[in-house]
Amino acid sequence: MNRAELVEFMAEKAGLTKADAGRALEAFMEGVTKGLKKHNRVALVGFGTFNNKKRAARTARNPQTGAAVKIPARNAVSFKVGSKLKDAVN
């Protein structure tokens, strides 16, 4: 399912226009982003938890040339599936 299909599904399921559903999806994504920046965690009970993890700087090797490459520290987002979503998919 891509973004347009998700917006269409949300509009149909909630009785909204596609424009309203699109704005709702944008607001959800913005809320998750801000929550991760501010609190490093967004938990949706039954659905899952988004976490902002810090990755340390490291040195890697270019497999083609064998040269050492420095990878800077960064934040990475992870998602742990909730029990209700896991059960629904299985």
Backbone as a printed PyTorch tensor [residue, N CA C, xyz], in Angstrom:
tensor([[[  0.8590,  -1.1730,   0.0000],
         [  0.0000,   0.0000,   0.0000],
         [  0.9000,   1.2280,   0.0000]],

        [[  0.6420,   2.1360,  -0.9130],
         [  1.4230,   3.3720,  -0.9430],
         [  0.6450,   4.4920,  -0.2560]],

        [[  1.2240,   5.6730,  -0.2450],
         [  0.6220,   6.8060,   0.4670],
         [ -0.7700,   7.1530,  -0.0670]],

        [[ -0.9300,   7.2030,  -1.3850],
         [ -2.2300,   7.5590,  -1.9770],
         [ -3.2910,   6.5290,  -1.6140]],

        [[ -2.9150,   5.2580,  -1.6270],
         [ -3.8690,   4.2070,  -1.2630],
         [ -4.2350,   4.2980,   0.2150]],

        [[ -3.2760,   4.6460,   1.0520],
         [ -3.5490,   4.8010,   2.4760],
         [ -4.4920,   5.9730,   2.7180]],

        [[ -4.2570,   7.0860,   2.0490],
         [ -5.1390,   8.2580,   2.1840],
         [ -6.5460,   7.8960,   1.7270]],

        [[ -6.6600,   7.1930,   0.6260],
         [ -7.9790,   6.7830,   0.1240],
         [ -8.6750,   5.8570,   1.1200]],

        [[ -7.9360,   4.9100,   1.6990],
         [ -8.4960,   3.9990,   2.6930],
         [ -8.9700,   4.7620,   3.9240]],

        [[ -8.1350,   5.6900,   4.4090],
         [ -8.4930,   6.4800,   5.5870],
         [ -9.7440,   7.3070,   5.3220]],

        [[ -9.8290,   7.9110,   4.1540],
         [-10.9830,   8.7360,   3.7980],
         [-12.2560,   7.9050,   3.7860]],

        [[-12.1750,   6.7330,   3.1840],
         [-13.3410,   5.8600,   3.0920],
         [-13.7590,   5.3410,   4.4580]],

        [[-12.7920,   4.8930,   5.2410],
         [-13.0690,   4.2910,   6.5450],
         [-13.6050,   5.3010,   7.5530]],

        [[-13.0820,   6.5380,   7.5190],
         [-13.4710,   7.5530,   8.5010],
         [-14.5550,   8.4930,   7.9860]],

        [[-14.9750,   8.3210,   6.7290],
         [-16.0050,   9.2080,   6.1830],
         [-15.4860,  10.6180,   5.9560]],

        [[-14.2360,  10.7310,   5.5420],
         [-13.6130,  12.0290,   5.2860],
         [-13.4030,  12.2050,   3.7910]],

        [[-13.0990,  13.4360,   3.4100],
         [-12.6610,  13.6530,   2.0350],
         [-11.2050,  13.2180,   1.9410]],

        [[-10.7410,  12.9910,   0.7270],
         [ -9.3360,  12.6020,   0.5550],
         [ -8.4070,  13.7110,   1.0320]],

        [[ -8.8130,  14.9670,   0.8310],
         [ -7.9920,  16.0930,   1.2780],
         [ -7.8740,  16.0990,   2.7990]],

        [[ -8.9960,  15.8620,   3.4970],
         [ -8.9680,  15.8130,   4.9620],
         [ -8.1330,  14.6360,   5.4580]],

        [[ -8.2630,  13.4930,   4.8110],
         [ -7.4930,  12.3210,   5.1980],
         [ -5.9990,  12.5650,   4.9630]],

        [[ -5.6650,  13.2390,   3.8740],
         [ -4.2760,  13.5780,   3.5890],
         [ -3.7000,  14.4970,   4.6510]],

        [[ -4.4920,  15.4880,   5.0680],
         [ -4.0360,  16.3900,   6.1340],
         [ -3.8890,  15.6440,   7.4620]],

        [[ -4.7960,  14.7100,   7.7320],
         [ -4.7150,  13.9200,   8.9620],
         [ -3.4470,  13.0620,   8.9610]],

        [[ -3.1290,  12.4640,   7.8300],
         [ -1.9130,  11.6550,   7.7280],
         [ -0.6770,  12.5260,   7.9010]],

        [[ -0.6750,  13.7130,   7.2990],
         [  0.4470,  14.6560,   7.4660],
         [  0.6040,  15.0390,   8.9330]],

        [[ -0.5160,  15.3070,   9.6200],
         [ -0.4720,  15.6890,  11.0330],
         [  0.0740,  14.5360,  11.8760]],

        [[ -0.3250,  13.3050,  11.5510],
         [  0.1910,  12.1320,  12.2720],
         [  1.7010,  12.0170,  12.1040]],

        [[  2.1620,  12.1310,  10.8810],
         [  3.6030,  12.0050,  10.6150],
         [  4.3840,  13.1290,  11.2830]],

        [[  3.8370,  14.3440,  11.2740],
         [  4.4940,  15.4720,  11.9400],
         [  4.5380,  15.2540,  13.4460]],

        [[  3.4520,  14.7170,  14.0070],
         [  3.4130,  14.4380,  15.4450],
         [  4.4350,  13.3910,  15.8550]],

        [[  4.5760,  12.3380,  15.0520],
         [  5.5690,  11.3000,  15.3510],
         [  6.9710,  11.8930,  15.2680]],

        [[  7.2190,  12.7000,  14.2410],
         [  8.5370,  13.3220,  14.0780],
         [  8.8830,  14.2110,  15.2630]],

        [[  7.9570,  15.0780,  15.6590],
         [  8.2100,  15.9760,  16.7910],
         [  8.3570,  15.2020,  18.0950]],

        [[  7.5590,  14.1520,  18.2650],
         [  7.6680,  13.3260,  19.4660],
         [  9.0200,  12.6430,  19.5660]],

        [[  9.5250,  12.1650,  18.4330],
         [ 10.8370,  11.5250,  18.4310],
         [ 11.9430,  12.5270,  18.7190]],

        [[ 11.8160,  13.7460,  18.1800],
         [ 12.8270,  14.7700,  18.4350],
         [ 12.8320,  15.2020,  19.8950]],

        [[ 11.6470,  15.3620,  20.4700],
         [ 11.5410,  15.9010,  21.8250],
         [ 11.6930,  14.8280,  22.9050]],

        [[ 11.0460,  13.6780,  22.7190],
         [ 11.0050,  12.6680,  23.7750],
         [ 11.7470,  11.3780,  23.4290]],

        [[ 12.2540,  11.2450,  22.2040],
         [ 12.9570,  10.0480,  21.7310],
         [ 12.0870,   8.8020,  21.6660]],

        [[ 10.7610,   8.9300,  21.8720],
         [  9.8900,   7.7570,  21.8700],
         [  8.4490,   8.1820,  21.6130]],

        [[  7.7550,   7.4170,  20.7700],
         [  6.3240,   7.6080,  20.5530],
         [  5.6880,   6.2280,  20.6400]],

        [[  4.8130,   6.0160,  21.6330],
         [  4.1840,   4.7120,  21.8470],
         [  2.7100,   4.7840,  21.4990]],

        [[  2.2680,   3.8720,  20.6450],
         [  0.8640,   3.7230,  20.2880],
         [  0.4520,   2.3280,  20.7470]],

        [[ -0.2200,   2.2480,  21.8880],
         [ -0.5310,   0.9750,  22.5230],
         [ -1.2610,   0.0610,  21.5420]],

        [[ -0.7650,  -1.1460,  21.4060],
         [ -1.3530,  -2.1350,  20.5130],
         [ -0.8040,  -2.0690,  19.0970]],

        [[ -0.3570,  -0.8960,  18.6640],
         [  0.1740,  -0.7290,  17.3060],
         [  1.6790,  -0.9040,  17.2940]],

        [[  2.3700,  -0.1380,  18.1420],
         [  3.8200,  -0.2550,  18.2070],
         [  4.4570,   0.9770,  18.8090]],

        [[  5.7910,   0.9350,  18.8790],
         [  6.5540,   2.0200,  19.4750],
         [  7.6740,   2.4500,  18.5360]],

        [[  7.7360,   3.7550,  18.2780],
         [  8.8270,   4.3500,  17.5160],
         [  9.8760,   4.8110,  18.5140]],

        [[ 11.1360,   4.4810,  18.2870],
         [ 12.2300,   4.9080,  19.1580],
         [ 13.2920,   5.6150,  18.3430]],

        [[ 13.8970,   6.6310,  18.9470],
         [ 15.0030,   7.3490,  18.3400],
         [ 16.2680,   6.8610,  19.0200]],

        [[ 17.0990,   6.1160,  18.2900],
         [ 18.3140,   5.5520,  18.8630],
         [ 19.5310,   6.3010,  18.3470]],

        [[ 20.4990,   6.4910,  19.2270],
         [ 21.7430,   7.1520,  18.8470],
         [ 22.7260,   6.0910,  18.3620]],

        [[ 23.2960,   6.3090,  17.1910],
         [ 24.3150,   5.4150,  16.6460],
         [ 25.6700,   6.1030,  16.7850]],

        [[ 26.6120,   5.4200,  17.3520],
         [ 27.9460,   5.9830,  17.5610],
         [ 28.7080,   6.0740,  16.2390]],

        [[ 29.6800,   6.9720,  16.2050],
         [ 30.5490,   7.0840,  15.0320],
         [ 31.3700,   5.8060,  14.9220]],

        [[ 31.7050,   5.4290,  13.6910],
         [ 32.4800,   4.2060,  13.5050],
         [ 33.2970,   4.2950,  12.2260]],

        [[ 34.2060,   3.3670,  12.1000],
         [ 35.0230,   3.2790,  10.8960],
         [ 34.6100,   2.0300,  10.1300]],

        [[ 34.3750,   2.1830,   8.8390],
         [ 33.9970,   1.0590,   7.9800],
         [ 34.9970,   0.9580,   6.8460]],

        [[ 34.8670,  -0.0510,   6.0470],
         [ 35.7530,  -0.2510,   4.9020],
         [ 34.9420,  -0.2510,   3.6170]],

        [[ 35.4680,   0.4150,   2.6100],
         [ 34.8800,   0.3800,   1.2770],
         [ 35.2190,  -0.9920,   0.6910]],

        [[ 34.2140,  -1.8230,   0.3810],
         [ 34.5180,  -3.1710,  -0.0860],
         [ 35.2190,  -3.2090,  -1.4440]],

        [[ 35.0410,  -2.1660,  -2.2290],
         [ 35.6560,  -2.1480,  -3.5600],
         [ 37.1430,  -1.7880,  -3.5030]],

        [[ 37.4710,  -0.7920,  -2.6650],
         [ 38.8610,  -0.3280,  -2.6110],
         [ 39.5940,  -0.7600,  -1.3500]],

        [[ 38.8530,  -1.1260,  -0.3120],
         [ 39.4670,  -1.4920,   0.9580],
         [ 39.8510,  -0.2950,   1.8050]],

        [[ 39.5540,   0.9170,   1.3420],
         [ 39.8990,   2.1320,   2.0760],
         [ 38.9910,   2.2950,   3.2970]],

        [[ 39.5570,   2.8230,   4.3820],
         [ 38.7790,   3.0990,   5.5940],
         [ 37.9140,   4.3280,   5.3660]],

        [[ 36.6690,   4.2460,   5.8250],
         [ 35.7160,   5.3420,   5.6840],
         [ 35.1480,   5.6390,   7.0700]],

        [[ 35.1630,   6.9140,   7.4660],
         [ 34.5990,   7.3020,   8.7560],
         [ 33.1070,   7.5820,   8.5770]],

        [[ 32.2870,   6.9360,   9.3950],
         [ 30.8480,   7.1590,   9.4010],
         [ 30.5320,   7.9510,  10.6560]],

        [[ 29.9630,   9.1590,  10.5240],
         [ 29.7060,   9.9950,  11.7020],
         [ 28.5590,   9.4470,  12.5550]],

        [[ 28.4870,   9.9140,  13.8000],
         [ 27.3850,   9.5550,  14.6980],
         [ 26.0910,  10.1100,  14.1260]],

        [[ 25.0050,   9.3830,  14.3770],
         [ 23.7120,   9.8330,  13.8590],
         [ 22.5880,   9.2250,  14.6860]],

        [[ 21.3910,   9.7110,  14.4570],
         [ 20.1940,   9.1480,  15.0770],
         [ 19.5150,   8.2440,  14.0670]],

        [[ 18.9760,   7.1320,  14.5520],
         [ 18.2600,   6.1990,  13.6920],
         [ 16.9230,   5.8780,  14.3460]],

        [[ 15.8720,   5.8260,  13.5590],
         [ 14.5420,   5.5230,  14.0670],
         [ 14.2930,   4.0250,  13.9400]],

        [[ 13.7870,   3.4300,  15.0160],
         [ 13.4100,   2.0230,  14.9780],
         [ 11.9370,   1.9040,  15.3470]],

        [[ 11.3400,   0.7830,  14.9820],
         [  9.9330,   0.5420,  15.2750],
         [  9.7860,  -0.8600,  15.8240]],

        [[  9.1340,  -0.9790,  16.9800],
         [  8.8490,  -2.2800,  17.5670],
         [  7.3460,  -2.5050,  17.4770]],

        [[  6.9640,  -3.5930,  16.8520],
         [  5.5510,  -3.8930,  16.6050],
         [  4.8330,  -4.2170,  17.9040]],

        [[  3.6100,  -3.6900,  18.0320],
         [  2.7770,  -3.9710,  19.1970],
         [  2.0490,  -5.3020,  19.0550]],

        [[  1.5200,  -5.7900,  20.1680],
         [  0.9020,  -7.1180,  20.1870],
         [ -0.3360,  -7.2130,  19.3000]],

        [[ -1.1960,  -6.2010,  19.3000],
         [ -2.4150,  -6.2620,  18.4960],
         [ -2.1020,  -6.2750,  17.0040]],

        [[ -1.1370,  -5.4770,  16.5840],
         [ -0.7460,  -5.4570,  15.1710],
         [ -0.1060,  -6.7920,  14.7830]],

        [[  0.7350,  -7.3230,  15.6550],
         [  1.3920,  -8.5990,  15.3870],
         [  0.3520,  -9.7180,  15.2300]],

        [[ -0.6290,  -9.7300,  16.1250],
         [ -1.6800, -10.7400,  16.0650],
         [ -2.5510, -10.5840,  14.8200]],

        [[ -2.8400,  -9.3440,  14.4460],
         [ -3.6780,  -9.0850,  13.2790],
         [ -3.0040,  -9.5360,  11.9760]],

        [[ -1.6940,  -9.3660,  11.8900],
         [ -0.9600,  -9.7540,  10.6940],
         [ -0.8010, -11.2660,  10.6170]],

        [[ -0.6030, -11.8920,  11.7600],
         [ -0.4400, -13.3550,  11.7870],
         [ -1.7940, -13.9590,  11.8900]]])
